[in-house]
Structure formats: C-alpha cells, structure tokens
Amino acid sequence: SDKCVEIPDHQSPAGDQAAGAAAAAASSSSAAAVAKRDGDARQLLFKDPRHRGQAKLYTLDAVYGEDVSTRAIFEKEFQPCIADLFQGISTTIFAHGAS
C-alpha cells in the first residue's frame, strides 16, 4: 500500500519569529512524498504543487523501518562495502533518518 507524508518547504530555527511566520505562510505550498512498494522495489514519488507535472521518482535499494536494529542494517548494507573501500573501489552510502 502507498504511504503519503507532507514535507514542509522549510522549517524555522528556534526563536526566529520572522522565519516562523514565513514558514507558516509557506505551509500551504508543501510537497508530498508517496512511498510505493512494487514487489521488492521501493520507490519514492515526490510531487511539488508549485511545479505540477514535474514529479520525481526515485528507486531505493532498501528501506528499513524502526523495528530493524542499526547493527542489522550495518551488517546487511555497510559491511560488504568496507572491503571494497579498502581496495580502492569508490563507495557511496546514503542513509537518511534517525540513528
């Protein structure tokens, strides 16, 4: 099933009232991210209401929920890359979220 989250344009730093007011005014122009799961493929579809018809689709190698331990993610995704890294093979890992 699809899950949708709303992503605000920007968030104000604590104590900055002017930025807070601007963020509140901009909240009506937030983007939507829809996570779709098609078999083993994990995809994120970003739709920005300011740029209709220009949705971006990203396919992810893996998506982990809060029930998966940091160690399990490390062993599955990072550990296999370490040997390659030390052999001079370029390695990029992008991780997003609380850890």
KAHUHU-V545678 format. One record per pair of residues at least 24 apart in sequence whose ideal C-beta (glycine too) atoms are under 10 Angstrom apart, sorted by sequence separation. I is the first residue (numbers start at 1). J is the second residue. D is the distance in Angstrom with one decimal. If there is no record, write none. Layout:
BEGIN
((I	J	D) (I	J	D))
END
This chain:
BEGIN
((6	30	5.0) (7	31	4.8) (31	55	9.7) (5	30	9.8) (6	31	7.6) (7	32	7.2) (31	56	9.7) (33	58	9.4) (35	60	9.0) (5	31	9.6) (6	32	5.9) (7	33	5.8) (37	63	8.2) (73	99	8.6) (5	32	7.4) (6	33	8.1) (4	32	5.8) (5	33	5.3) (35	63	7.4) (4	33	7.1) (5	34	8.3) (70	99	6.0) (3	33	8.8) (4	34	5.0) (5	35	7.8) (3	34	7.2) (4	35	7.8) (64	95	9.4) (66	97	8.9) (2	34	5.4) (3	35	4.8) (61	93	9.9) (66	98	8.6) (2	35	6.7) (3	36	8.6) (61	94	9.6) (64	97	8.3) (1	35	9.5) (2	36	5.4) (3	37	8.9) (60	94	9.3) (63	97	9.9) (1	36	9.0) (2	37	8.0) (1	37	7.7) (60	96	9.9) (5	44	9.8) (7	46	8.0) (9	48	9.2) (2	43	9.9) (4	45	9.4) (7	48	9.0) (9	50	8.9) (2	45	8.7) (4	47	9.4))
END
